[in-house]
Amino acid sequence: MKKFLVISLIVFLISFTAIIKNSTKRIDDDLFTIKENIRILKKEFEKIKLEYDYLSSANRLLEFQNLYFENELLNKDIKKIKIIDKQKNNLEIKNLEFADEN
């Protein structure tokens, strides 16, 4: 009976260790996949950010204005921009608010 108990304990410990190793391996594979996906997304984000920064830079926008619009675009004071809010049959004109204003 004592031998059976020892053998059962050893078999249980071996199978328990195998289960733990398999689940750890699966988690490690999932982490690797997620890290690779993050790495790929970071590269894509850097490309898109570079493109956005290049296309939206002030000099680049002025080039586009001269190239495509010539004298059609006018400078506007941003504080003079108003918001028209239509609720049901009511029109309300508000000043444009900025996040950094108190």
Backbone torsions as a table, in degrees:
resi	resn	phi	psi	omega
1	MET	NA	-39.0	-178.9
2	LYS	-66.3	-39.3	178.0
3	LYS	-63.8	-41.6	-179.8
4	PHE	-61.8	-41.6	179.9
5	LEU	-65.5	-42.5	179.8
6	VAL	-66.1	-44.9	179.4
7	ILE	-63.6	-42.0	178.6
8	SER	-62.5	-42.1	178.7
9	LEU	-63.0	-43.5	179.4
10	ILE	-63.8	-44.8	179.1
11	VAL	-62.8	-42.2	178.5
12	PHE	-62.0	-45.6	-179.8
13	LEU	-64.8	-39.4	178.4
14	ILE	-65.4	-46.1	-180.0
15	SER	-66.9	-38.4	178.3
16	PHE	-63.4	-42.3	177.3
17	THR	-63.0	-41.0	179.5
18	ALA	-64.4	-41.2	179.0
19	ILE	-64.3	-44.3	179.7
20	ILE	-63.0	-43.0	179.6
21	LYS	-63.6	-41.5	179.8
22	ASN	-65.2	-43.8	-179.9
23	SER	-68.0	-36.5	176.8
24	THR	-64.9	-41.6	178.0
25	LYS	-62.6	-41.7	179.6
26	ARG	-64.3	-43.5	178.7
27	ILE	-64.4	-40.4	178.5
28	ASP	-63.3	-41.5	177.0
29	ASP	-63.9	-41.4	177.8
30	ASP	-63.0	-42.6	177.9
31	LEU	-62.1	-42.4	178.7
32	PHE	-61.5	-44.9	179.7
33	THR	-62.3	-44.3	179.9
34	ILE	-64.3	-42.8	178.9
35	LYS	-63.2	-39.2	177.4
36	GLU	-65.0	-42.2	177.8
37	ASN	-62.4	-41.3	178.6
38	ILE	-64.2	-41.1	179.5
39	ARG	-62.2	-44.4	179.1
40	ILE	-64.3	-42.8	179.7
41	LEU	-66.0	-35.9	177.1
42	LYS	-63.4	-42.5	178.1
43	LYS	-62.0	-45.0	179.4
44	GLU	-63.4	-41.4	178.6
45	PHE	-61.9	-42.7	179.9
46	GLU	-62.3	-40.4	178.0
47	LYS	-63.8	-46.3	-178.1
48	ILE	-66.3	-40.4	179.4
49	LYS	-64.4	-42.0	177.9
50	LEU	-61.5	-44.8	178.3
51	GLU	-61.9	-44.3	179.5
52	TYR	-62.9	-46.6	-179.7
53	ASP	-61.8	-39.6	-179.6
54	TYR	-68.2	-46.7	-176.1
55	LEU	-72.6	-27.3	-175.9
56	SER	-102.5	8.6	177.6
57	SER	-67.6	153.4	-176.2
58	ALA	-59.7	-43.4	-179.9
59	ASN	-63.1	-41.9	-179.4
60	ARG	-66.0	-40.7	178.6
61	LEU	-64.3	-38.4	176.4
62	LEU	-65.5	-37.5	175.7
63	GLU	-61.8	-45.4	178.8
64	PHE	-62.7	-39.4	179.1
65	GLN	-60.9	-48.5	-179.0
66	ASN	-65.9	-36.5	-176.2
67	LEU	-74.0	-45.2	-171.5
68	TYR	-104.9	-31.0	-171.5
69	PHE	-112.3	-14.1	-177.2
70	GLU	47.4	-108.1	-175.7
71	ASN	-104.3	17.4	-177.1
72	GLU	-78.5	-24.7	-177.3
73	LEU	-95.4	141.0	179.5
74	LEU	-122.2	147.1	175.0
75	ASN	-75.7	139.5	-178.9
76	LYS	-129.9	137.9	175.4
77	ASP	-71.6	124.1	-173.7
78	ILE	-66.0	-24.6	-179.6
79	LYS	-76.4	-13.2	178.5
80	LYS	-90.6	-2.6	180.0
81	ILE	-76.3	133.4	-179.4
82	LYS	-115.3	158.1	176.7
83	ILE	-112.8	129.6	176.6
84	ILE	-102.0	119.9	-178.7
85	ASP	-111.6	118.2	-179.1
86	LYS	-106.6	116.7	176.8
87	GLN	-123.1	115.5	-175.0
88	LYS	54.8	-116.0	-180.0
89	ASN	-105.8	17.7	-174.9
90	ASN	-109.8	128.2	173.7
91	LEU	-105.8	130.9	-179.9
92	GLU	-127.6	129.6	-179.6
93	ILE	-106.2	123.5	-178.6
94	LYS	-122.2	156.8	172.8
95	ASN	-77.1	149.9	176.7
96	LEU	-71.4	127.6	-179.4
97	GLU	-105.2	142.6	179.7
98	PHE	-107.3	151.0	-176.8
99	ALA	-67.0	-32.6	-176.4
100	ASP	-85.0	-2.5	176.8
101	GLU	-82.5	148.2	179.1
102	ASN	-96.0	NA	NA
